[in-house]
Amino acid sequence: MHSMNVRNPVIAGYYPDPSVVRVNEDFYLINSTFEYFPGVPIFHSRDLIDWTPIGHVLTRQSQLDLRTTKSSSGIYAATIRYHAGRFYMITTDVRGIGNFYVTADKPEGPWSDPILLPHGGIDPSLFFDDDGRAYVTVQNGAGYESHIIQYEIDPLSGEVLSEPVNIWSGDDGPWVEGPHLYKIKGVYYLMTASGGTAGDHREIIARSSSPYGPFEDKPEPILTHRGLKDHPVQCLGHADLVEDTSGQWWAVFLGMRPVEGRYSPLGRETFLAPVTWTEDGWPMIDNNEGTVIAADESSLEEQVQRFTPEDGFGPEWAFLRAYEAERYSWTEREGSLTVRGNAYTLDDEAPAVFACLRQQHHRMETGVSLDFTPVTEGEHAGLAARLNNRGYLFWGLTCRSGRRVMELVVKNGEERQVHQYEVSGEGAVQLRLRCDGYHYHCSYSADGVSWHEVPETVHVSVLSPEVNGGFTGVCLGVHASGNGTENASPAYYEGFYYSNIKGDAL
């Protein structure tokens, strides 16, 4: 395995805050999920480059209840570790149950119910020392007051064995967070993110002969592009280190690939880079050298994802705040996914019916055949691209004044635009939503032969966190709503696909 073979991002789309662990020859990686359910996807790899989703850590409402969670609250950065035959995942349910961890015998689960922890702000990490002692290392305070505290627990029971101690305040930046403690060749290394997750984001490190310090700071970041404002990969940080079977160290971390240098609809993605060690024992990744680069999307082979009744929703699928099984049927109509909307819409910070994939390419297309006959005013079904409740687009069928029409809804902050187009009153309609890297384009066909592309386009800035906030990226999929009515008419979806578009680079 060599850095020249890394095709970054190794996990594209909204997969932020990666944490990784090696067990023998297998690597496992997890990400934060915020308001999406199930929580914390888990991936498997043998080479750190090709990752396969194998499930989620938090799959039950007894582990994670997001039904009243606001956009970009919920599950923040998590850490995965392995000790004495058990897997551990520790994280924060922000504005929910707080800090907790769960355990499992196998990474696919099932994982235990949460074991609650009393101390710290966000981004808890677990460290198992050689003597079997277990430490929780966690961010505390806010902004420039952020610092790292640490305390000892019994990992089997969750019993807290020591009072928390303030062990490090990082550099001069705000939001010293995402801490990880390691013991490498007898030295304790404490590594954190700093500077917030935008353009000043960086990874910093310190070391000590004791897990509680005092810590010697490395004066420069070990990972950042904050001095390279024109580089196509930005916001690098929030890293986790892992050693492969040959003794080479690697870092996984988040980065963004902004469009026009300004807008990041794909959100924060998972990157990989080799770690080199200085002669005096510091790990280095990329301190404004610009060596972390992203692969040219135009060189990617075409990748098509579909859903079929045989497969159901695979582990790459997510749902907004909750998965209500009764809303989805793979058997009601042969060959179709039947979806029944609830009373909520994408404007609501509530569990609207939305089954989705992450947008993973700047240039992509998604489409579906939709048979939907709305009968109550405003009920709707179709495709949606969602950043959050402030930034989304909906493209589908709705009922207006007793008539079935095509509707494009664009939500941009406080502004909401609605465009309507004529369509036949019954029968299936084929929908397409395409992004050329800069704009989303919508088209439809009543016969599958002649297509109508609507003149209105949506700039990617509308669905970018830089404009409409939050910590996620765009998710794409099927959305249905009764628009205030709990029992919407059934929407029958067939032939859903998501594909990257080969072609010229951005």
Summary of the structure (lengths in Angstrom):
residues: 506
radius of gyration: 23.1
end to end distance: 28.7
largest distance: 74.7
contacts: 1792
relative contact order: 0.13
helix: 4%
strand: 46%
